[in-house]
Amino acid sequence: MLSILGGANVVRAWGLYMKGPLYIASFRPLSIAIAAVMGFILLGDALYLGSVIGAVIICMGFYGVLWGKVNEEDSSFVAVESKTPLLQTAEP
Protein backbone atom coordinates (compact mmCIF):
# COMPACT_ATOMS: atom_id res chain seq x y z
CA MET A 1 0.00 0.00 0.00
CA LEU A 2 2.83 2.39 0.82
CA SER A 3 4.47 1.90 -2.57
CA ILE A 4 1.19 2.73 -4.33
CA LEU A 5 0.93 5.98 -2.37
CA GLY A 6 4.56 6.77 -3.12
CA GLY A 7 3.94 6.21 -6.82
CA ALA A 8 0.91 8.48 -6.74
CA ASN A 9 2.97 11.21 -5.12
CA VAL A 10 5.66 10.87 -7.77
CA VAL A 11 3.05 11.18 -10.53
CA ARG A 12 1.51 14.24 -8.83
CA ALA A 13 4.90 15.90 -8.41
CA TRP A 14 5.77 15.23 -12.04
CA GLY A 15 2.42 16.62 -13.20
CA LEU A 16 2.89 19.68 -11.00
CA TYR A 17 6.30 20.28 -12.51
CA MET A 18 5.14 19.75 -16.10
CA LYS A 19 1.73 21.46 -16.15
CA GLY A 20 1.12 23.35 -12.92
CA PRO A 21 -1.25 23.15 -9.97
CA LEU A 22 -4.48 23.59 -11.96
CA TYR A 23 -4.11 20.25 -13.66
CA ILE A 24 -3.34 18.44 -10.41
CA ALA A 25 -6.36 19.97 -8.70
CA SER A 26 -8.57 19.12 -11.68
CA PHE A 27 -7.78 15.40 -11.47
CA ARG A 28 -9.00 15.13 -7.87
CA PRO A 29 -12.75 14.93 -8.66
CA LEU A 30 -12.01 12.79 -11.69
CA SER A 31 -10.40 10.20 -9.41
CA ILE A 32 -13.80 9.64 -7.74
CA ALA A 33 -15.32 8.67 -11.09
CA ILE A 34 -12.35 6.43 -11.87
CA ALA A 35 -12.71 4.71 -8.48
CA ALA A 36 -16.43 4.05 -9.11
CA VAL A 37 -15.74 2.49 -12.51
CA MET A 38 -12.83 0.41 -11.21
CA GLY A 39 -14.96 -0.80 -8.30
CA PHE A 40 -17.62 -1.89 -10.78
CA ILE A 41 -15.14 -3.68 -13.03
CA LEU A 42 -12.84 -5.28 -10.46
CA LEU A 43 -15.02 -5.72 -7.39
CA GLY A 44 -18.47 -6.15 -8.89
CA ASP A 45 -19.96 -3.19 -7.02
CA ALA A 46 -23.33 -1.83 -8.10
CA LEU A 47 -23.17 1.06 -10.52
CA TYR A 48 -26.17 3.36 -10.13
CA LEU A 49 -27.58 5.84 -12.62
CA GLY A 50 -26.73 8.74 -10.31
CA SER A 51 -23.10 7.65 -10.24
CA VAL A 52 -22.94 7.54 -14.02
CA ILE A 53 -24.59 10.96 -14.40
CA GLY A 54 -22.27 12.41 -11.76
CA ALA A 55 -19.22 10.96 -13.50
CA VAL A 56 -20.34 12.46 -16.82
CA ILE A 57 -20.83 15.89 -15.22
CA ILE A 58 -17.43 15.69 -13.52
CA CYS A 59 -15.72 14.71 -16.80
CA MET A 60 -17.45 17.53 -18.69
CA GLY A 61 -16.31 20.01 -16.06
CA PHE A 62 -12.79 18.63 -16.11
CA TYR A 63 -12.44 18.92 -19.86
CA GLY A 64 -14.11 22.35 -19.76
CA VAL A 65 -11.44 23.59 -17.35
CA LEU A 66 -8.67 22.13 -19.50
CA TRP A 67 -10.17 23.66 -22.65
CA GLY A 68 -10.39 27.05 -20.94
CA LYS A 69 -6.83 26.77 -19.68
CA VAL A 70 -5.50 25.97 -23.16
CA ASN A 71 -7.39 28.94 -24.65
CA GLU A 72 -6.09 31.16 -21.85
CA GLU A 73 -2.49 30.10 -22.47
CA ASP A 74 -2.78 30.71 -26.21
CA SER A 75 -4.16 34.24 -25.81
CA SER A 76 -1.84 35.36 -23.01
CA PHE A 77 1.41 33.97 -24.39
CA VAL A 78 2.69 37.36 -25.58
CA ALA A 79 1.57 39.20 -22.43
CA VAL A 80 3.54 36.89 -20.12
CA GLU A 81 6.85 37.81 -21.69
CA SER A 82 6.25 41.57 -21.38
CA LYS A 83 5.66 41.56 -17.61
CA THR A 84 8.27 43.01 -15.31
CA PRO A 85 9.71 40.84 -12.53
CA LEU A 86 8.32 41.20 -9.01
CA LEU A 87 11.74 41.58 -7.41
CA GLN A 88 14.04 43.91 -9.19
CA THR A 89 17.66 44.24 -8.24
CA ALA A 90 18.59 47.58 -6.72
CA GLU A 91 21.52 49.30 -8.33
CA PRO A 92 24.13 50.76 -5.95
Secondary structure, DSSP 8 states (H G I E B T S, - for coil): -HHHHHHHHHHHHHHHHHT-HHHHHHHHHHHHHHHHHHIIIII-----HHHHHHHHHHHHHHHHHHHHHHHHHHHTHHHHHT---SS-----
